[in-house]
Amino acid sequence: MLLDVNIDGASETFQIADAYRPDLSAISARIEQLANTKGLSVASLDMSGLIQAMIKGIAGCERGCPADAKGLTARGYKGFELNYVEGGILTARSVVGSGNRLTVKMFPDF
């Protein structure tokens, strides 16, 4: 899976090799560093929880529960506007700082 994060024009892409064991703390720390390059912080947002929910929305879970990207977008996630794009892509948007856009996109491997 690929995770693309854009914060006010600064972006970084992460390869998630194992959807069932992502290093959420390392990814979240790198996202915070990316925000810091713009003088912003995402510490108030649950980035680890969002990423985990997006992974499960696309990949499903270890015990056989089905992936449910559309259900996730209908439920929403803490301070993020979620959208499903055909092809299994999930997007999450939020505002940080004084109106700066944070966009997170999760792309499946298939």
Contact map, one row per residue, 1 for C-alpha under 8 A:
11100000000000111010000000000000000000000000000000000000000000000000000000000000000000000000000000000000011110
11110000000011110000000000000000000000000000000000000000000000000000000000000000000000000000000000000000011110
11111000000011110000000000000000000000000000000000000000000000000000000000000000000000000000000000000001111000
01111100001111000000000000000000000000000000000000000000000000000000000000000000000000000000000000000001110000
00111110001110000000000000000010000000000000000000000000000000000000000000000000000000000000000000000111100000
00011111111100000000000000000000000000000000000000000000000000000000000000000000000000000000000000001111000000
00001111111000000000000000000000011001000000000000000000000000000000000000000000000000000000000000011110000000
00000111110000000000000000000000000001000000000000000000000000000000000000000000000000000000000000011100000000
00000111111000000000000000000000000000000000000000000000000000000000000000000000000000000000000000000000000000
00000111111100000000000000000000010001000000000000000000000000000000000000000000000000000000000000000000000000
00011110111110000000000000000000010000000000000000000000000000000000000000000000000000000000000000000000000000
00011100011111000000000000000000010000000000000000000000000000000000000000000000000000000000000000000000000000
01111000001111100000000000000000000000000000000000000000000000000000000000000000000000000000000000000000000000
01110000000111110000000000100000000000000000000000000000000000000000000000000000000000000000000000000000000000
11100000000011111000000000000000000000000000000000000000000000000000000000000000000000000000000000000000000000
11100000000001111110010000000000000000000000000000000000000000000000000000000000000000000000000000000000000000
10000000000000111110010000000000000000000000000000000000000000000000000000000000000000000000000000000000000000
00000000000000011111110000000000000000000000000000000000000000000000000000000000000000000000000000000000000000
10000000000000011111110000000000000000000000000000000010001000000000000000000000000000000000000000000000000000
00000000000000000111110000000000000000000000000000000000000011000000000000000000000000000000000000000000000000
00000000000000000111111000000000000000000000000000000000000000000000000000000000000000000000000000000000000000
00000000000000011111111100000000000000000000000000000000000000000000000000000000000000000000000000000000000000
00000000000000000000111111100000000000000000000000000000000000000000000000000000000000000000000000000000000000
00000000000000000000011111110000000000000000000100110000000000000000000000000000000000000000000000000000000000
00000000000000000000001111111000000000000000000100000000000000000000000000000000000000000000000000000000000000
00000000000000000000001111111100000000000000000000000000000000000000000000000000000000000000000000000000000000
00000000000001000000001111111110000000000000000100000000000000000000000000000000000000000000000000000000000000
00000000000000000000000111111111000000000000001100000000000000000000000000000000000000000000000000000000000000
00000000000000000000000011111111100000000000000000000000000000000000000000000000000000000000000000000000000000
00000000000000000000000001111111110000000000000000000000000000000000000000000000000000000000000000000000000000
00001000000000000000000000111111111000000100000000000000000000000000000000000000000000000000000000000000000000
00000000000000000000000000011111111100001110000000000000000000000000000000000000000000000000000000000000000000
00000000000000000000000000001111111110000000000000000000000000000000000000000000000000000000000000000000000000
00000010011100000000000000000111111111000000000000000000000000000000000000000000000000000000000000000000000000
00000010000000000000000000000011111111111100000000000000000000000000000000000000000000000000000000000000000000
00000000000000000000000000000001111111111000000000000000000000000000000000000000000000000000000000000000000000
00000000000000000000000000000000111111110000000000000000000000000000000000000000000000000000000000000000000000
00000011010000000000000000000000011111110000000000000000000000000000000000000000000000000000000000000000000000
00000000000000000000000000000000001111111000000000000000000000000000000000000000000000000000000000000000000000
00000000000000000000000000000000001111111100000000000000000000000000000000000000000000000000000110000000000000
00000000000000000000000000000001001100111111000000000000000000000000000000000000000000000000000110000000000000
00000000000000000000000000000011001000011111101000000000000000000000000000000000000000000000000100000000000000
00000000000000000000000000000001000000001111110000000000000000000000000000000000000000000000000000000000000000
00000000000000000000000000000000000000001111110000000000000000000000000000000000000000000000000000000000000000
00000000000000000000000000000000000000000111111000000000000000000000000000000110000000000000000000000000000000
00000000000000000000000000000000000000000011111111000000000000000000000000000100000000000000000000000000000000
00000000000000000000000000010000000000000100111111100000000000000000000000000000000000000000000000000000000000
00000000000000000000000110110000000000000000011111110000000000000000000000000000000000000000000000000000000000
00000000000000000000000000000000000000000000011111111000000000000000000000000000000000000000000000000000000000
00000000000000000000000000000000000000000000011111111100000000000000000000001000000000000000000000000000000000
00000000000000000000000100000000000000000000001111111110000000000000000000000000000000000000000000000000000000
00000000000000000000000100000000000000000000000111111111000000000000000000000000000000000000000000000000000000
00000000000000000000000000000000000000000000000011111111100000000000000100000000000000000000000000000000000000
00000000000000000000000000000000000000000000000001111111110000000000100100000000000000000100000000000000010000
00000000000000000010000000000000000000000000000000111111111100000000000000000000000000000000000000000000010000
00000000000000000000000000000000000000000000000000011111111110000011100000000000000000000000000000000000000000
00000000000000000000000000000000000000000000000000001111111100000011111100000000000000000000000000000000000000
00000000000000000000000000000000000000000000000000000111111100000011100000000000000000011100000000000000000100
00000000000000000010000000000000000000000000000000000011111110000110000000000000000000000000000000000000000100
00000000000000000000000000000000000000000000000000000011111111011111000000000000000000000000000000000000000000
00000000000000000001000000000000000000000000000000000001001111111110000000000000000000000000000000000000000000
00000000000000000001000000000000000000000000000000000000000111111000000000000000000000000000000000000000000000
00000000000000000000000000000000000000000000000000000000000011111000000000000000000000000000000000000000000000
00000000000000000000000000000000000000000000000000000000000111111100000000000000000000000000000000000000000000
00000000000000000000000000000000000000000000000000000000000111111110000000000000000000000000000000000000000000
00000000000000000000000000000000000000000000000000000000001110011111000000000000000000000000000000000000000000
00000000000000000000000000000000000000000000000000000001111110001111100000000000000000000000000000000000000000
00000000000000000000000000000000000000000000000000000001110100000111111100000000000000000000000000000000000000
00000000000000000000000000000000000000000000000000000101110000000011111110000000000100010100000000000000000000
00000000000000000000000000000000000000000000000000000000100000000001111111000000000100000000000000000000000000
00000000000000000000000000000000000000000000000000000000100000000001111111100000000000000000000000000000000000
00000000000000000000000000000000000000000000000000001100100000000001111111111000010000000000000000000000000000
00000000000000000000000000000000000000000000000000000000000000000000111111111000111100000000000000000000000000
00000000000000000000000000000000000000000000000000000000000000000000011111110000010000000000000000000000000000
00000000000000000000000000000000000000000000000000000000000000000000001111111000000000000000000000000000000000
00000000000000000000000000000000000000000000000000000000000000000000000111111101110000000000000000000000000000
00000000000000000000000000000000000000000000000001000000000000000000000110111111110000000000000000000000000000
00000000000000000000000000000000000000000000110000000000000000000000000000011111000000000000000000000000000000
00000000000000000000000000000000000000000000100000000000000000000000000000001111100000000000010000000000000000
00000000000000000000000000000000000000000000000000000000000000000000000000011111110000000001110000000000000000
00000000000000000000000000000000000000000000000000000000000000000000000010011011111000000001110000000000000000
00000000000000000000000000000000000000000000000000000000000000000000000111011001111100000111100000000000000000
00000000000000000000000000000000000000000000000000000000000000000000000010000000111110000111000000000000000000
00000000000000000000000000000000000000000000000000000000000000000000110010000000011111011110000000000000000000
00000000000000000000000000000000000000000000000000000000000000000000000000000000001111111110000000000000000000
00000000000000000000000000000000000000000000000000000000000000000000000000000000000111111000000000000000000000
00000000000000000000000000000000000000000000000000000000000000000000000000000000000011111000000000000000000000
00000000000000000000000000000000000000000000000000000000010000000000100000000000000111111100000000000000001100
00000000000000000000000000000000000000000000000000000000010000000000000000000000000111111110000000000000111100
00000000000000000000000000000000000000000000000000000100010000000000100000000000011110011111000000000000111000
00000000000000000000000000000000000000000000000000000000000000000000000000000000011110001111100000000011110000
00000000000000000000000000000000000000000000000000000000000000000000000000000001111000000111110000000011100000
00000000000000000000000000000000000000000000000000000000000000000000000000000001110000000011111000001111000000
00000000000000000000000000000000000000000000000000000000000000000000000000000011100000000001111100001110000000
00000000000000000000000000000000000000000000000000000000000000000000000000000000000000000000111111111100000000
00000000000000000000000000000000000000011100000000000000000000000000000000000000000000000000011111111100000000
00000000000000000000000000000000000000011000000000000000000000000000000000000000000000000000001111110000000000
00000000000000000000000000000000000000000000000000000000000000000000000000000000000000000000001111110000000000
00000000000000000000000000000000000000000000000000000000000000000000000000000000000000000000001111111000000000
00000011000000000000000000000000000000000000000000000000000000000000000000000000000000000000001111111100000000
00000111000000000000000000000000000000000000000000000000000000000000000000000000000000000000111100111110000000
00001111000000000000000000000000000000000000000000000000000000000000000000000000000000000000111100011111000000
00001110000000000000000000000000000000000000000000000000000000000000000000000000000000000011110000001111100000
00111100000000000000000000000000000000000000000000000000000000000000000000000000000000000011100000000111110000
00111000000000000000000000000000000000000000000000000000000000000000000000000000000000001111000000000011111000
11110000000000000000000000000000000000000000000000000110000000000000000000000000000000001110000000000001111100
11100000000000000000000000000000000000000000000000000000000000000000000000000000000000011100000000000000111110
11000000000000000000000000000000000000000000000000000000011000000000000000000000000000011000000000000000011111
11000000000000000000000000000000000000000000000000000000000000000000000000000000000000000000000000000000001111
00000000000000000000000000000000000000000000000000000000000000000000000000000000000000000000000000000000000111
